[in-house]
């Protein structure tokens, strides 16, 4: 029986292992430095990229009649003009109504408790419950003041931080206007056999994600405008923030968004002193949802990416847990992009007869190994 051979490592191998370990540590530290100190810039670039994708359908249409740079300027200028006109017309009203909602929270909470006691025979005291969570009148006034100053401060910071806004707009402009040349430049960094794959991934991602974001934004706008007209016509308190809330939440929160969006306006209508307002708001929500599902959404979302509601909801929760509000907003476009790429590059096989016919788990299991893919194709 031969003796086991001793395992030896020469000094050159040790030096190589040491250099590799140091290189890995250096790369990790550099990546941590970039993410920690350059996270703001990375976030601006990412948001600008998604913004460029969102306006890409309109830019593509306009670029057939003019240069792509001019088409991008028209799209971005039109959006900026719309936002400016909106905040000029409704900005102060929106702030006043938001502050009024916060100030009215104790009264709304007390009415809810009264209804709950009358319905279920309980004897809860609204003031005692509010005191337990430290929701006193002084805290309400302080919180309302912070909200008002915070909203005004946020608007002032947007106007004041011109450099950040200019950086976002400039990056988005170049990504959209110079997208084809940027795509070719990045493709030139890859070997020949990979370039076609990269171009296909870029084009598919831009088309699908852009159409999805644009479809959601358009549906949210239609929902908010129509709901705002109805809420204003019936005299619903805080009609403007309720209309914006209804449109945005219903379109960008999957599965439960429609129900979450309408609960708050219905409750405010029921507790407004005229309970019929809540009933009208609920009836409008049900009517609009049916009209949207049957007529508006199929036409607008016909060419957008179809994301399973459960997958979309899980992606929103994960995005919010990892990156906060921005992660929740970007979660669905990102998962839409991933699903599209999986559909392009992951091989799919024909279903066996038992599954295709709907037998599923009730079909008897055949003896022997499962059939090979080559035998079923």
SULGINOR-V325162 format. One record per pair of residues at least 12 apart in sequence whose ideal C-beta (glycine too) atoms are under 8 Angstrom apart, sorted by the first residue. I is the first residue (numbers start at 0). GAP is how many residues later the second one is. If there is no record, write none. Layout:
BEGIN
i=[I & I]
gap=[GAP & GAP]
END
This chain:
BEGIN
i=[42 & 43 & 43 & 43 & 43 & 44 & 45 & 46 & 46 & 46 & 47 & 47 & 47 & 47 & 47 & 48 & 48 & 48 & 49 & 49 & 49 & 49 & 50 & 50 & 51 & 51 & 51 & 51 & 52 & 52 & 52 & 52 & 52 & 52 & 53 & 53 & 53 & 53 & 53 & 54 & 54 & 54 & 54 & 54 & 54 & 54 & 55 & 55 & 55 & 55 & 55 & 56 & 56 & 56 & 57 & 57 & 57 & 58 & 58 & 58 & 58 & 58 & 61 & 61 & 67 & 67 & 67 & 67 & 67 & 68 & 68 & 68 & 70 & 71 & 71 & 71 & 72 & 72 & 74 & 75 & 75 & 75 & 86 & 89 & 90 & 92 & 93 & 93 & 93 & 94 & 94 & 94 & 96 & 96 & 96 & 96 & 97 & 97 & 97 & 97 & 98 & 98 & 98 & 99 & 99 & 100 & 100 & 101 & 101 & 101 & 101 & 102 & 102 & 102 & 104 & 104 & 105 & 105 & 105 & 105 & 105 & 107 & 107 & 107 & 108 & 108 & 108 & 108 & 109 & 109 & 110 & 111 & 111 & 112 & 112 & 112 & 113 & 178 & 182 & 182 & 182 & 185 & 185 & 186 & 186 & 196 & 199 & 200 & 200 & 203 & 203 & 203 & 204 & 204 & 204 & 207 & 207 & 207 & 207 & 207 & 208 & 208 & 208 & 208 & 208 & 210 & 210 & 210 & 211 & 211 & 211 & 211 & 211 & 211 & 212 & 213 & 214 & 214 & 214 & 215 & 215 & 215 & 215 & 216 & 217 & 218 & 218 & 218 & 218 & 218 & 218 & 218 & 219 & 219 & 219 & 219 & 219 & 220 & 221 & 221 & 221 & 222 & 222 & 222 & 222 & 222 & 222 & 223 & 223 & 223 & 223 & 223 & 224 & 224 & 225 & 226 & 226 & 226 & 226 & 226 & 226 & 226 & 227 & 227 & 227 & 229 & 229 & 229 & 230 & 230 & 230 & 233 & 233 & 233 & 234 & 235 & 235 & 235 & 235 & 235 & 235 & 236 & 236 & 237 & 241 & 241 & 241 & 244 & 244 & 244 & 245 & 245 & 245 & 245 & 246 & 247 & 248 & 249 & 251 & 251 & 252 & 253 & 253 & 253 & 253 & 253 & 253 & 254 & 254 & 254 & 254 & 255 & 257 & 257 & 260 & 261 & 261 & 261 & 264 & 264 & 265 & 265 & 265 & 265 & 268 & 303 & 304 & 304 & 304 & 304 & 306 & 306 & 306 & 306 & 310 & 310 & 311 & 311 & 311 & 314 & 314 & 314 & 314 & 315 & 315 & 315 & 317 & 318 & 318 & 348 & 348 & 348 & 349 & 349 & 351 & 351]
gap=[283 & 120 & 123 & 124 & 127 & 126 & 284 & 121 & 279 & 283 & 120 & 121 & 123 & 124 & 127 & 122 & 123 & 126 & 159 & 163 & 280 & 283 & 117 & 121 & 120 & 123 & 124 & 127 & 152 & 153 & 156 & 157 & 160 & 280 & 155 & 156 & 159 & 160 & 163 & 17 & 20 & 21 & 24 & 121 & 155 & 159 & 120 & 123 & 150 & 151 & 154 & 153 & 154 & 157 & 13 & 17 & 156 & 12 & 13 & 16 & 117 & 118 & 12 & 13 & 108 & 109 & 110 & 111 & 112 & 104 & 108 & 109 & 106 & 101 & 104 & 105 & 100 & 104 & 101 & 93 & 96 & 97 & 68 & 150 & 64 & 147 & 146 & 147 & 150 & 53 & 56 & 57 & 141 & 142 & 143 & 144 & 49 & 53 & 140 & 143 & 45 & 48 & 49 & 137 & 138 & 137 & 140 & 38 & 41 & 42 & 45 & 37 & 38 & 41 & 30 & 35 & 20 & 24 & 29 & 31 & 34 & 159 & 160 & 163 & 17 & 20 & 21 & 26 & 16 & 17 & 160 & 155 & 159 & 12 & 13 & 16 & 12 & 27 & 16 & 19 & 20 & 12 & 16 & 12 & 15 & 148 & 144 & 140 & 143 & 136 & 137 & 140 & 132 & 135 & 136 & 96 & 97 & 128 & 129 & 132 & 96 & 124 & 127 & 128 & 131 & 92 & 93 & 94 & 92 & 93 & 95 & 120 & 121 & 124 & 120 & 90 & 85 & 86 & 89 & 35 & 36 & 88 & 116 & 34 & 82 & 28 & 32 & 73 & 77 & 78 & 81 & 82 & 27 & 28 & 30 & 31 & 32 & 26 & 25 & 70 & 74 & 23 & 24 & 27 & 28 & 65 & 69 & 19 & 20 & 22 & 23 & 24 & 18 & 22 & 62 & 15 & 16 & 19 & 20 & 38 & 57 & 61 & 12 & 15 & 16 & 50 & 51 & 54 & 12 & 34 & 50 & 43 & 46 & 47 & 42 & 29 & 32 & 33 & 36 & 41 & 45 & 31 & 35 & 30 & 22 & 23 & 26 & 16 & 19 & 20 & 15 & 16 & 19 & 39 & 14 & 13 & 12 & 12 & 77 & 80 & 63 & 53 & 55 & 58 & 59 & 62 & 78 & 54 & 55 & 57 & 58 & 57 & 27 & 31 & 24 & 19 & 20 & 23 & 16 & 20 & 12 & 15 & 16 & 19 & 12 & 32 & 31 & 32 & 34 & 35 & 25 & 28 & 29 & 32 & 24 & 28 & 19 & 20 & 23 & 16 & 17 & 19 & 20 & 12 & 15 & 16 & 13 & 12 & 15 & 24 & 27 & 28 & 26 & 27 & 19 & 24]
END
